[in-house]
Amino acid sequence: MPPKQEPREKEPREVAAFAVPPPPLVPAEAEEGREAKDLAEEPSKERERPPERPSSPGKRNGNGNGSAKGQVAEHAATAPLESLSLRDEPIPSVPPPPAAGPWRSYKEILAKLSQRVLEAQRPIRILQALRWESAVEEQFLRGKQRDLPKVTYASDLGFDADAKIAELEEILRDAERELGKNDRLGQILRQTAAEYRDVVRMLKSRGKKDFYKLSRLLYGSPKDKLPDGQTSVRDMGIVLYDVLTAIGGEKLGPPERREITAEMAAMELNARFDRFFGSAAIRVQVDDSILADAAAGSDYVKIRSGATFSTRDIDILEAHEGWVHVATNLNGQAQPVARWLGKGPPRTTAVQEGLAALVEIFTFRSSPRRAKKLNDRILAVDKAEDGASFLDVFEWYRTEGYEEDECFQNARRVFRGGLLEGGGPFTKDACYCKGIVLNYAFMRAAIQQDKAALIPFLFVGKVAHEDVPVLYAHVTDGIVKPPPYLPPLFDDMNGLAIWMCYSSFFSRLGATAIAEHYSKVMSL
């Protein structure tokens, strides 16, 4: 989606095209010295004098030419580069030539560094490194859920961790040297590389207290404050817990029968993704190695063998895994320069997971039960941070009405890689509902400030919110390509805009006399 063209304001006064105020006159000796220096620096080329431009009216001499010849020469010698600038900013200085090899453009440098980051992160598989063997659950259930699970992690991560850290630190140094500390795209690239380095450190610490410290650094914590500086993620989770629990038992629709097998679900999703992605070949396949019911990759979705699904589940998988996770993967991979957008470091998790859940809500595919499941993850992580063990969290899930196998799966998400006795969870699951709130706030602010063109760039790849304006600003120079795959509601955002306007207004009615009036009507 091309960026919106903003109308340019008229200049307050009439000026000639590319007009630049002439510099003050300098003594002829200084002018001669400067020309001599220029010629000394370019001995093999005769310096070309730009054509003289006519001076402004009222400055002509008797021959109809401009003012003094020295002034014209002075102006012509300094103006050409400045006259090419259509911005108010100064022309950037020309970088020094490389020590060896041909000159490289900014795009080439950025693309090369991006590719190095992609190659460096390729063997890093976070969830695979934190995976529990199926025997762990069997042993736990055989023991009547009285003892902590017996979990071990493979010592081999699939790569040399220390060498990988050194490789990423070298990329960090090279990026700072080649792009500078203040380059905004370079800052995003360096943050990405630094997070992959810290991910490796986290994986090295599985089962230890340092794992939790690094997890909190990378993914945050329920104790973190939202941008208002007052409300914590935990506070939000408790409020939503009360709201969602209150409507959890209400009959809002037909019962959800999970009668669709994994094979049938894969066939249906393959058909839907063929329609959405067109020529892009997206594979949906059944897999017996994943722990979740479904998982998305770069151009595929895996369905857990043996899982069963309802029609609503299929609808959710289409939007959550396909329209968001796979689409942002493909959009990021399509970038010719900003190639790091094809992969998601932890700093992008809240946007990714929150966006996927928010699309479920916008398209009326979600449900109170689904929303409660996501919100309960915040509270489970919070409990584990405060010392609750795996057994405590497992039992809490049981009191919330989850089936026994769900209790184990939900608790495992919180404790994988962390301390089973409590005090050191894997904090990623606190990102989901936080991401819902922050994505909604971002979209609402963009619409209110007449910057709705930024919203589709949440899908340009794996991004954090602060990345979006920076990336959007680089569409015109070709560094960033607009996202080719967007959920239908973001192709035309009129419906989204009016939904947000009225939802904001309706929320204000919740504590008014109007709401109280209807509460009394329903209690009669």
C-alpha positions as CSV (number, residue, x, y, z in Angstrom):
1,M,0.0,0.0,0.0
2,P,1.8,3.2,-1.1
3,P,2.3,5.9,1.5
4,K,-0.1,8.8,1.5
5,Q,1.1,11.8,-0.3
6,E,0.9,14.9,1.9
7,P,0.0,18.2,0.2
8,R,2.9,20.6,0.2
9,E,2.4,24.1,1.7
10,K,3.0,27.0,-0.6
11,E,6.1,29.1,-0.1
12,P,5.5,32.4,1.6
13,R,7.1,34.3,-1.2
14,E,7.9,33.7,-4.9
15,V,11.4,32.3,-5.5
16,A,13.1,30.9,-8.6
17,A,13.3,27.2,-9.0
18,F,16.1,25.7,-6.9
19,A,16.9,29.2,-5.6
20,V,19.5,29.3,-2.9
21,P,20.6,32.7,-1.3
22,P,24.0,33.7,-2.6
23,P,26.8,33.5,-0.1
24,P,28.6,36.7,0.9
25,L,31.4,37.9,-1.2
26,V,34.9,36.9,-0.2
27,P,38.2,38.4,-1.2
28,A,39.5,37.3,-4.6
29,E,42.6,35.9,-2.9
30,A,40.4,33.5,-0.9
31,E,38.5,32.5,-4.1
32,E,41.7,31.9,-6.0
33,G,43.1,29.9,-3.1
34,R,40.0,27.7,-3.0
35,E,40.0,27.1,-6.8
36,A,43.7,26.2,-6.6
37,K,43.0,23.7,-3.8
38,D,40.2,22.1,-5.8
39,L,42.4,21.8,-8.9
40,A,45.2,20.3,-6.7
41,E,42.8,17.7,-5.5
42,E,41.6,16.8,-9.0
43,P,44.7,17.0,-11.2
44,S,43.4,14.8,-13.9
45,K,40.2,16.7,-14.6
46,E,39.7,20.2,-15.7
47,R,37.2,21.8,-13.5
48,E,33.9,22.6,-15.3
49,R,32.2,25.9,-14.5
50,P,28.4,25.6,-14.2
51,P,26.5,28.0,-16.5
52,E,25.8,31.3,-15.0
53,R,22.2,31.8,-13.8
54,P,20.4,35.1,-14.5
55,S,20.2,37.2,-11.4
56,S,17.0,38.4,-9.9
57,P,15.2,41.5,-11.3
58,G,16.7,44.8,-10.3
59,K,20.2,43.3,-10.0
60,R,21.2,43.5,-13.7
61,N,24.1,45.5,-15.0
62,G,24.2,47.5,-18.2
63,N,24.8,44.4,-20.4
64,G,21.8,42.6,-19.1
65,N,24.0,40.1,-17.2
66,G,23.9,39.3,-13.5
67,S,25.8,41.2,-10.9
68,A,29.6,41.1,-10.5
69,K,31.3,38.2,-12.2
70,G,33.1,37.1,-9.1
71,Q,29.8,36.9,-7.2
72,V,28.2,34.7,-9.9
73,A,31.3,32.4,-9.9
74,E,31.2,32.2,-6.1
75,H,27.5,31.3,-6.1
76,A,27.9,28.8,-8.8
77,A,30.7,27.1,-7.0
78,T,28.8,26.5,-3.8
79,A,25.2,26.2,-4.9
80,P,24.8,23.2,-7.2
81,L,24.6,20.5,-4.5
82,E,22.4,22.6,-2.3
83,S,20.2,23.5,-5.2
84,L,19.4,19.8,-5.7
85,S,18.0,19.5,-2.2
86,L,14.2,19.5,-2.0
87,R,14.4,19.4,1.8
88,D,15.3,21.9,4.5
89,E,18.0,19.6,5.8
90,P,21.6,20.1,5.0
91,I,23.1,17.9,2.3
92,P,24.9,14.9,4.0
93,S,28.6,14.8,3.7
94,V,30.0,12.4,1.1
95,P,31.4,9.3,2.9
96,P,35.1,8.5,2.4
97,P,35.9,5.8,-0.2
98,P,36.2,2.2,1.1
99,A,39.7,1.1,2.0
100,A,39.4,-1.6,-0.7
101,G,37.0,-2.6,-3.4
102,P,34.2,-0.6,-5.1
103,W,32.1,2.1,-3.7
104,R,28.9,0.7,-2.0
105,S,25.6,2.5,-1.6
106,Y,23.8,2.8,1.7
107,K,21.3,0.2,0.5
108,E,24.0,-2.3,-0.3
109,I,25.6,-1.8,3.2
110,L,22.3,-2.2,4.9
111,A,21.3,-5.3,2.9
112,K,24.6,-7.0,3.5
113,L,24.4,-6.4,7.2
114,S,20.8,-7.6,7.2
115,Q,21.8,-10.8,5.4
116,R,24.5,-11.4,8.0
117,V,21.9,-11.1,10.8
118,L,19.6,-13.6,9.0
119,E,22.4,-16.1,8.5
120,A,23.5,-15.7,12.1
121,Q,20.1,-16.4,13.6
122,R,19.2,-19.3,11.3
123,P,20.2,-22.2,13.6
124,I,18.6,-20.5,16.7
125,R,15.3,-22.3,17.5
126,I,13.9,-21.0,20.8
127,L,10.9,-23.2,21.2
128,Q,12.8,-26.3,20.0
129,A,15.5,-25.7,22.6
130,L,12.8,-25.4,25.3
131,R,10.9,-28.4,24.2
132,W,9.8,-31.1,26.8
133,E,9.8,-34.7,25.7
134,S,6.3,-36.4,25.7
135,A,7.5,-38.8,28.4
136,V,7.6,-35.9,30.9
137,E,3.8,-35.5,30.8
138,E,3.2,-39.3,31.0
139,Q,5.4,-39.5,34.0
140,F,3.7,-36.5,35.7
141,L,0.3,-37.9,35.2
142,R,1.3,-41.4,36.4
143,G,2.5,-39.8,39.6
144,K,-1.0,-38.3,40.2
145,Q,0.3,-34.8,39.8
146,R,2.1,-34.9,43.2
147,D,5.7,-34.4,42.1
148,L,7.3,-31.8,39.9
149,P,8.0,-33.0,36.3
150,K,11.4,-34.4,35.6
151,V,12.7,-32.2,32.8
152,T,16.1,-32.3,31.1
153,Y,17.3,-30.3,28.1
154,A,19.7,-31.4,25.4
155,S,23.1,-30.0,25.9
156,D,23.5,-29.5,22.2
157,L,21.6,-26.4,20.9
158,G,22.5,-27.3,17.3
159,F,25.3,-24.7,17.2
160,D,28.3,-23.5,19.2
161,A,26.7,-20.9,21.6
162,D,29.9,-19.0,22.4
163,A,30.9,-18.8,18.7
164,K,27.4,-17.6,17.9
165,I,27.6,-14.8,20.5
166,A,30.9,-13.7,19.1
167,E,29.5,-13.7,15.6
168,L,26.6,-11.5,16.6
169,E,28.8,-9.1,18.5
170,E,31.0,-8.8,15.4
171,I,27.9,-7.8,13.4
172,L,27.0,-5.3,16.1
173,R,30.5,-3.7,15.8
174,D,30.4,-3.7,12.0
175,A,26.9,-2.2,11.9
176,E,27.9,0.7,14.2
177,R,31.1,1.4,12.2
178,E,29.4,1.2,8.8
179,L,26.1,2.9,9.5
180,G,26.9,5.0,12.5
181,K,25.3,5.2,15.9
182,N,22.5,7.5,14.9
183,D,21.2,5.9,11.8
184,R,17.6,4.9,12.6
185,L,17.5,1.8,10.4
186,G,20.9,0.8,11.7
187,Q,19.6,1.1,15.3
188,I,16.7,-1.3,14.5
189,L,19.2,-3.7,12.9
190,R,21.6,-3.5,15.9
191,Q,18.7,-4.0,18.4
192,T,17.7,-7.1,16.4
193,A,21.2,-8.6,16.4
194,A,21.7,-7.8,20.1
195,E,18.5,-9.6,21.0
196,Y,19.5,-12.7,19.1
197,R,22.8,-12.6,21.1
198,D,20.8,-12.4,24.4
199,V,18.5,-15.2,23.2
200,V,21.6,-17.5,22.9
201,R,22.7,-16.5,26.4
202,M,19.2,-17.3,27.6
203,L,19.2,-20.7,26.0
204,K,22.5,-21.5,27.5
205,S,20.9,-20.9,31.0
206,R,17.9,-23.2,30.7
207,G,16.9,-24.5,34.0
208,K,18.8,-21.8,35.9
209,K,17.8,-18.4,37.5
210,D,19.7,-16.5,34.7
211,F,17.2,-17.9,32.2
212,Y,14.4,-16.0,33.9
213,K,16.5,-12.8,34.1
214,L,17.2,-12.9,30.4
215,S,13.6,-13.9,29.5
216,R,12.4,-10.8,31.4
217,L,14.9,-8.6,29.6
218,L,13.8,-9.9,26.2
219,Y,10.0,-10.4,26.6
220,G,9.1,-8.3,29.6
221,S,7.1,-9.1,32.7
222,P,3.6,-8.8,34.0
223,K,5.0,-6.3,36.4
224,D,5.9,-4.0,33.5
225,K,4.0,-0.7,33.1
226,L,2.0,0.1,30.0
227,P,2.8,3.4,28.3
228,D,0.6,5.4,30.7
229,G,3.3,4.7,33.3
230,Q,0.7,3.6,35.9
231,T,-1.1,0.5,34.8
232,S,0.9,-2.7,34.8
233,V,0.3,-5.7,32.5
234,R,-0.7,-7.6,35.7
235,D,-3.3,-4.9,36.5
236,M,-4.8,-5.3,33.0
237,G,-4.9,-9.1,33.4
238,I,-6.8,-9.0,36.7
239,V,-9.4,-6.6,35.3
240,L,-9.9,-8.7,32.2
241,Y,-10.0,-11.8,34.4
242,D,-13.0,-10.4,36.2
243,V,-14.8,-9.3,33.0
244,L,-14.2,-12.6,31.1
245,T,-15.0,-14.8,34.1
246,A,-18.3,-13.0,34.5
247,I,-19.5,-14.0,31.0
248,G,-17.7,-17.3,30.7
249,G,-20.7,-19.4,31.6
250,E,-23.2,-17.5,29.5
251,K,-24.6,-19.3,26.5
252,L,-23.6,-17.0,23.6
253,G,-23.9,-19.4,20.7
254,P,-24.1,-23.1,19.7
255,P,-21.8,-25.6,21.4
256,E,-18.4,-26.0,19.8
257,R,-18.0,-29.6,18.7
258,R,-14.4,-30.5,18.1
259,E,-15.0,-33.2,15.5
260,I,-12.6,-32.0,12.8
261,T,-9.4,-34.2,12.7
262,A,-6.0,-32.8,12.1
263,E,-6.0,-34.1,8.5
264,M,-9.3,-32.5,7.7
265,A,-8.2,-29.2,9.3
266,A,-5.0,-29.2,7.1
267,M,-7.1,-29.8,4.0
268,E,-9.5,-27.0,4.8
269,L,-6.7,-24.5,5.7
270,N,-4.8,-25.4,2.5
271,A,-7.8,-24.5,0.5
272,R,-8.3,-21.2,2.3
273,F,-4.6,-20.2,2.1
274,D,-4.6,-20.9,-1.6
275,R,-7.3,-18.3,-2.0
276,F,-5.6,-15.7,0.2
277,F,-2.0,-16.1,-0.8
278,G,-2.5,-16.9,-4.5
279,S,0.7,-17.9,-6.1
280,A,2.6,-18.1,-2.9
281,A,2.8,-21.8,-2.0
282,I,1.8,-22.1,1.7
283,R,1.9,-25.7,3.1
284,V,-0.4,-26.9,5.9
285,Q,0.8,-30.2,7.1
286,V,0.1,-32.6,10.0
287,D,3.1,-33.0,12.4
288,D,3.5,-35.2,15.5
289,S,6.5,-33.3,16.9
290,I,4.9,-30.0,17.9
291,L,3.4,-29.4,21.3
292,A,0.8,-26.7,20.5
293,D,-2.3,-27.5,18.3
294,A,-0.8,-25.4,15.5
295,A,2.4,-23.5,14.7
296,A,3.4,-21.2,11.8
297,G,6.7,-21.1,10.1
298,S,8.2,-19.0,7.2
299,D,5.8,-20.5,4.6
300,Y,4.0,-23.3,6.4
301,V,1.6,-24.1,9.2
302,K,1.9,-27.3,11.2
303,I,-1.1,-29.0,12.8
304,R,-0.5,-31.3,15.7
305,S,-1.3,-34.9,14.9
306,G,-4.1,-36.3,17.0
307,A,-5.6,-32.8,17.8
308,T,-9.3,-32.1,17.0
309,F,-10.8,-28.8,16.1
310,S,-14.1,-27.0,15.8
311,T,-15.2,-24.8,13.0
312,R,-14.4,-21.8,15.1
313,D,-10.9,-23.2,15.7
314,I,-10.3,-23.4,11.9
315,D,-11.5,-19.8,11.5
316,I,-9.1,-18.7,14.2
317,L,-6.2,-20.6,12.7
318,E,-6.8,-19.0,9.3
319,A,-6.6,-15.5,10.8
320,H,-4.1,-16.0,13.5
321,E,-1.5,-18.3,11.8
322,G,-2.2,-17.4,8.2
323,W,-3.2,-13.8,7.9
324,V,-0.7,-12.6,10.5
325,H,2.2,-14.9,11.2
326,V,2.7,-16.4,7.8
327,A,1.7,-13.2,6.0
328,T,4.3,-11.1,8.0
329,N,6.9,-13.8,7.3
330,L,6.3,-13.5,3.6
331,N,6.1,-9.7,3.6
332,G,9.4,-9.6,5.4
333,Q,11.1,-12.1,3.1
334,A,10.0,-9.9,0.1
335,Q,12.1,-7.0,1.4
336,P,15.1,-6.4,-0.9
337,V,17.1,-4.4,1.6
338,A,15.5,-4.6,5.1
339,R,15.8,-8.3,5.1
340,W,15.8,-8.7,8.9
341,L,12.0,-8.1,8.8
342,G,11.5,-11.7,7.7
343,K,12.4,-13.0,11.2
344,G,11.1,-12.0,14.6
345,P,13.4,-11.4,17.5
346,P,11.7,-11.1,21.0
347,R,11.2,-7.3,20.7
348,T,8.6,-8.0,18.0
349,T,6.6,-10.6,20.0
350,A,4.0,-8.3,21.6
351,V,3.1,-6.8,18.2
352,Q,3.0,-10.2,16.4
353,E,1.0,-12.1,19.0
354,G,-1.2,-9.2,19.9
355,L,-1.9,-8.4,16.3
356,A,-2.8,-12.0,15.6
357,A,-5.2,-12.1,18.6
358,L,-6.6,-8.6,17.7
359,V,-7.4,-9.8,14.1
360,E,-9.4,-12.7,15.7
361,I,-11.4,-10.1,17.6
362,F,-11.9,-7.7,14.7
363,T,-13.3,-10.5,12.5
364,F,-15.6,-11.9,15.3
365,R,-13.7,-15.2,15.3
366,S,-12.7,-15.1,18.9
367,S,-14.8,-16.0,21.9
368,P,-14.8,-15.2,25.7
369,R,-13.3,-18.7,26.3
370,R,-10.5,-18.0,23.8
371,A,-9.9,-14.5,25.2
372,K,-9.8,-15.9,28.8
373,K,-7.3,-18.5,27.8
374,L,-4.9,-15.8,26.5
375,N,-5.5,-13.6,29.5
376,D,-4.9,-16.4,32.0
377,R,-1.4,-16.7,30.6
378,I,-0.6,-13.3,32.1
379,L,-1.7,-14.4,35.5
380,A,0.1,-17.7,35.3
381,V,3.4,-16.0,34.5
382,D,2.7,-13.5,37.3
383,K,2.1,-16.3,39.8
384,A,5.2,-18.1,38.8
385,E,7.3,-14.9,39.0
386,D,6.0,-14.6,42.6
387,G,7.1,-18.1,43.6
388,A,4.3,-20.4,42.5
389,S,5.6,-23.8,41.4
390,F,4.6,-25.9,38.4
391,L,2.2,-27.8,40.7
392,D,0.6,-24.6,41.9
393,V,0.0,-23.2,38.4
394,F,-1.2,-26.6,37.2
395,E,-3.7,-26.7,40.1
396,W,-4.8,-23.1,39.4
397,Y,-5.6,-24.0,35.8
398,R,-7.7,-26.9,37.1
399,T,-9.7,-24.6,39.4
400,E,-10.4,-22.4,36.3
401,G,-12.2,-25.3,34.6
402,Y,-9.5,-26.5,32.2
403,E,-9.3,-30.1,31.3
404,E,-6.4,-32.1,32.7
405,D,-4.4,-32.2,29.5
406,E,-4.9,-28.5,29.0
407,C,-3.7,-27.8,32.5
408,F,-0.4,-29.5,31.8
409,Q,0.0,-27.8,28.4
410,N,-0.7,-24.3,29.8
411,A,1.6,-24.8,32.8
412,R,4.3,-26.2,30.6
413,R,4.3,-23.0,28.5
414,V,5.1,-20.9,31.6
415,F,7.8,-23.2,33.0
416,R,9.7,-24.4,29.9
417,G,13.3,-23.4,30.3
418,G,12.6,-21.9,33.7
419,L,12.5,-23.0,37.4
420,L,9.9,-25.6,38.1
421,E,9.9,-24.8,41.8
422,G,8.9,-21.2,41.0
423,G,10.4,-17.8,40.8
424,G,11.8,-18.1,37.3
425,P,9.3,-18.6,34.5
426,F,9.6,-18.1,30.7
427,T,7.8,-14.7,30.4
428,K,6.8,-14.8,26.7
429,D,3.1,-15.6,27.4
430,A,2.6,-12.2,29.0
431,C,3.0,-10.6,25.6
432,Y,-0.3,-11.7,24.1
433,C,-2.8,-9.6,25.9
434,K,-0.3,-6.8,26.3
435,G,0.1,-6.8,22.5
436,I,-3.7,-6.7,22.0
437,V,-4.0,-3.5,24.1
438,L,-0.9,-1.8,22.6
439,N,-1.8,-2.6,18.9
440,Y,-5.3,-1.3,19.5
441,A,-3.9,1.9,21.0
442,F,-1.4,2.3,18.1
443,M,-4.2,1.9,15.5
444,R,-6.5,4.3,17.3
445,A,-3.8,6.9,17.6
446,A,-2.9,6.5,13.9
447,I,-6.5,7.1,12.8
448,Q,-7.0,10.0,15.2
449,Q,-3.8,11.7,14.0
450,D,-4.6,11.2,10.3
451,K,-1.7,8.7,10.0
452,A,-3.8,5.6,9.1
453,A,-1.3,4.8,6.4
454,L,1.1,3.6,9.1
455,I,-1.3,0.8,10.2
456,P,-0.6,-1.7,7.3
457,F,3.1,-1.4,8.1
458,L,2.4,-3.4,11.2
459,F,2.3,-6.3,8.7
460,V,5.4,-5.3,6.7
461,G,7.4,-8.0,8.6
462,K,8.3,-8.7,12.2
463,V,8.3,-5.2,13.7
464,A,8.1,-3.3,17.0
465,H,5.8,-0.3,17.2
466,E,8.6,2.2,17.3
467,D,10.0,0.7,14.0
468,V,6.9,1.4,12.0
469,P,7.3,5.2,11.3
470,V,11.0,4.7,10.5
471,L,10.2,1.9,8.0
472,Y,7.3,3.9,6.5
473,A,9.6,6.8,5.8
474,H,11.8,4.6,3.7
475,V,9.2,3.4,1.2
476,T,9.9,6.2,-1.3
477,D,13.7,5.5,-1.4
478,G,13.0,1.8,-2.0
479,I,14.6,0.5,1.2
480,V,11.2,-0.8,2.4
481,K,8.5,-2.3,0.2
482,P,4.8,-2.0,1.3
483,P,3.3,-5.3,2.5
484,P,1.8,-7.4,-0.3
485,Y,-0.3,-9.6,2.0
486,L,-2.8,-7.9,4.3
487,P,-5.9,-9.2,6.2
488,P,-9.0,-8.1,4.3
489,L,-10.1,-5.5,6.9
490,F,-6.8,-3.6,6.4
491,D,-7.2,-3.3,2.6
492,D,-10.0,-0.8,3.3
493,M,-9.9,0.6,6.8
494,N,-13.2,2.6,6.8
495,G,-14.9,-0.2,8.8
496,L,-12.0,-0.4,11.2
497,A,-12.1,3.4,11.7
498,I,-15.8,3.6,12.5
499,W,-15.5,0.5,14.7
500,M,-12.8,2.2,16.8
501,C,-14.7,5.5,17.0
502,Y,-17.9,3.8,18.3
503,S,-16.1,1.4,20.6
504,S,-14.3,4.4,22.3
505,F,-17.7,6.1,22.7
506,F,-19.5,3.0,23.9
507,S,-16.8,2.3,26.6
508,R,-17.6,5.7,28.1
509,L,-21.3,4.7,28.5
510,G,-20.3,1.8,30.8
511,A,-20.5,3.8,34.0
512,T,-23.3,6.2,33.0
513,A,-26.9,6.5,34.0
514,I,-27.8,5.0,30.6
515,A,-26.1,1.7,31.4
516,E,-27.6,1.8,34.9
517,H,-31.1,2.3,33.4
518,Y,-30.8,-0.9,31.3
519,S,-29.4,-2.8,34.1
520,K,-32.6,-2.1,36.0
521,V,-34.7,-3.0,33.1
522,M,-33.1,-6.4,32.8
523,S,-33.5,-7.1,36.5
524,L,-37.3,-6.7,36.4
